[in-house]
Amino acid sequence: MISVRKLEASDHQLLKTWADTITATAFMNWTSEQVMQSLIDYEVWGLIQDGHCQAALCVRPVDQDFEILWVQTRPDFQKLGFASQLMGAWLDFASQHDCRVFLEVHEKNLEAQGLYHKFKFEKLGIRKNYYKDGSSAISYQLDLTNVKRPS
Ligand SMILES: CC(C)(COP(=O)(O)OP(=O)(O)OC[C@H]1O[C@@H](n2cnc3c(N)ncnc32)[C@H](O)[C@@H]1OP(=O)(O)O)[C@@H](O)C(=O)NCCC(=O)NCCS
């Protein structure tokens, strides 16, 4: 059984088990420790399958908007649709709040860009030398203000 929900402090071990499966890369340069700190500093949403976290997404509320700080599926469970389910469920939640969603993604991270395009994020621009290695980031926005909801 699969569910998507916001993780709480009591989900520390659930997230830790997931975070220990990932390694920081040029595309997602958050260490396991920083991921765990996200549970305290930001909002973390998890896709839970049969009691195991398979994918997680971290957002920072900024006024009434949100910034997606990271999203990741555990390496051995990628390309199975988990990030899509997680993102779709979180966007359903976010769309209740008349908000805009922002994010930056590494220019060479085509997997993540594919995910964002799938959910109709629009390119805002390029941030040159955004990463330590001199690579650029692409900024994206999804405007969820005035989203029509079932009455
Ligand atoms: C990006 C990421 C989260 C996608 O997770 P996932 O669970 O594999 O994603 P899904 O299976 O739901 O696929 C969603 C979409 O991503 C894109 N995608 C996923 N894997 C891809 C690949 N290998 N090549 C190209 N596009 C890919 C596709 O557009 C896909 O949609 P489609 O299957 O309908 O074509 C995953 O690749 C990941 O964890 N990457 C490392 C962390 C990272 O770079 N995060 C983003 C920056 S913080």
Ligand as a Chemical Component Dictionary entry (heavy atoms), coordinates in Angstrom:
data_LIG
# 
_chem_comp.id                   LIG 
_chem_comp.type                 NON-POLYMER 
_chem_comp.pdbx_formal_charge   0 
_chem_comp.three_letter_code    LIG 
# 
loop_
_chem_comp_atom.comp_id 
_chem_comp_atom.atom_id 
_chem_comp_atom.alt_atom_id 
_chem_comp_atom.type_symbol 
_chem_comp_atom.charge 
_chem_comp_atom.model_Cartn_x 
_chem_comp_atom.model_Cartn_y 
_chem_comp_atom.model_Cartn_z 
_chem_comp_atom.pdbx_ordinal 
LIG C1  C1  C 0 14.525 13.147 -10.341 1  
LIG C2  C2  C 0 14.042 11.936 -9.557  2  
LIG C3  C3  C 0 13.527 12.404 -8.202  3  
LIG C4  C4  C 0 12.899 11.255 -10.308 4  
LIG O1  O1  O 0 12.419 10.215 -9.477  5  
LIG P1  P1  P 0 11.695 8.924  -10.052 6  
LIG O2  O2  O 0 10.958 8.280  -8.939  7  
LIG O3  O3  O 0 12.682 8.090  -10.789 8  
LIG O4  O4  O 0 10.684 9.615  -11.077 9  
LIG P2  P2  P 0 9.463  8.978  -11.864 10 
LIG O5  O5  O 0 9.709  7.522  -12.123 11 
LIG O6  O6  O 0 8.198  9.370  -11.199 12 
LIG O7  O7  O 0 9.595  9.762  -13.238 13 
LIG C5  C5  C 0 9.108  11.105 -13.302 14 
LIG C6  C6  C 0 9.624  11.765 -14.545 15 
LIG O8  O8  O 0 11.010 12.089 -14.380 16 
LIG C7  C7  C 0 11.666 11.984 -15.651 17 
LIG N1  N1  N 0 12.683 10.962 -15.536 18 
LIG C8  C8  C 0 12.850 10.066 -14.539 19 
LIG N2  N2  N 0 13.931 9.312  -14.771 20 
LIG C9  C9  C 0 14.466 9.754  -15.929 21 
LIG C10 C10 C 0 15.607 9.402  -16.702 22 
LIG N3  N3  N 0 16.436 8.423  -16.318 23 
LIG N4  N4  N 0 15.854 10.100 -17.836 24 
LIG C11 C11 C 0 15.040 11.092 -18.242 25 
LIG N5  N5  N 0 13.932 11.476 -17.539 26 
LIG C12 C12 C 0 13.657 10.817 -16.415 27 
LIG C13 C13 C 0 10.612 11.594 -16.667 28 
LIG O9  O9  O 0 10.082 12.781 -17.223 29 
LIG C14 C14 C 0 9.569  10.918 -15.788 30 
LIG O10 O10 O 0 8.273  10.960 -16.315 31 
LIG P3  P3  P 0 7.731  9.778  -17.285 32 
LIG O11 O11 O 0 8.152  8.487  -16.659 33 
LIG O12 O12 O 0 6.256  9.971  -17.276 34 
LIG O13 O13 O 0 8.399  10.021 -18.576 35 
LIG C15 C15 C 0 15.178 10.878 -9.396  36 
LIG O14 O14 O 0 15.826 10.716 -10.649 37 
LIG C16 C16 C 0 16.198 11.199 -8.341  38 
LIG O15 O15 O 0 16.009 10.890 -7.162  39 
LIG N6  N6  N 0 17.329 11.829 -8.733  40 
LIG C17 C17 C 0 18.401 12.157 -7.799  41 
LIG C18 C18 C 0 18.042 13.338 -6.922  42 
LIG C19 C19 C 0 17.823 14.598 -7.722  43 
LIG O16 O16 O 0 18.594 14.893 -8.635  44 
LIG N7  N7  N 0 16.783 15.371 -7.335  45 
LIG C20 C20 C 0 16.447 16.605 -7.991  46 
LIG C21 C21 C 0 17.234 17.761 -7.478  47 
LIG S1  S1  S 0 17.058 18.037 -5.764  48 
# 
loop_
_chem_comp_bond.comp_id 
_chem_comp_bond.atom_id_1 
_chem_comp_bond.atom_id_2 
_chem_comp_bond.value_order 
_chem_comp_bond.pdbx_ordinal 
LIG C1  C2  SING 1  
LIG C2  C3  SING 2  
LIG C2  C4  SING 3  
LIG C2  C15 SING 4  
LIG C4  O1  SING 5  
LIG O1  P1  SING 6  
LIG P1  O2  DOUB 7  
LIG P1  O3  SING 8  
LIG P1  O4  SING 9  
LIG O4  P2  SING 10 
LIG P2  O5  DOUB 11 
LIG P2  O6  SING 12 
LIG P2  O7  SING 13 
LIG O7  C5  SING 14 
LIG C5  C6  SING 15 
LIG C6  O8  SING 16 
LIG C6  C14 SING 17 
LIG O8  C7  SING 18 
LIG C7  N1  SING 19 
LIG C7  C13 SING 20 
LIG N1  C8  SING 21 
LIG N1  C12 SING 22 
LIG C8  N2  DOUB 23 
LIG N2  C9  SING 24 
LIG C9  C10 SING 25 
LIG C9  C12 DOUB 26 
LIG C10 N3  SING 27 
LIG C10 N4  DOUB 28 
LIG N4  C11 SING 29 
LIG C11 N5  DOUB 30 
LIG N5  C12 SING 31 
LIG C13 O9  SING 32 
LIG C13 C14 SING 33 
LIG C14 O10 SING 34 
LIG O10 P3  SING 35 
LIG P3  O11 DOUB 36 
LIG P3  O12 SING 37 
LIG P3  O13 SING 38 
LIG C15 O14 SING 39 
LIG C15 C16 SING 40 
LIG C16 O15 DOUB 41 
LIG C16 N6  SING 42 
LIG N6  C17 SING 43 
LIG C17 C18 SING 44 
LIG C18 C19 SING 45 
LIG C19 O16 DOUB 46 
LIG C19 N7  SING 47 
LIG N7  C20 SING 48 
LIG C20 C21 SING 49 
LIG C21 S1  SING 50 
# 
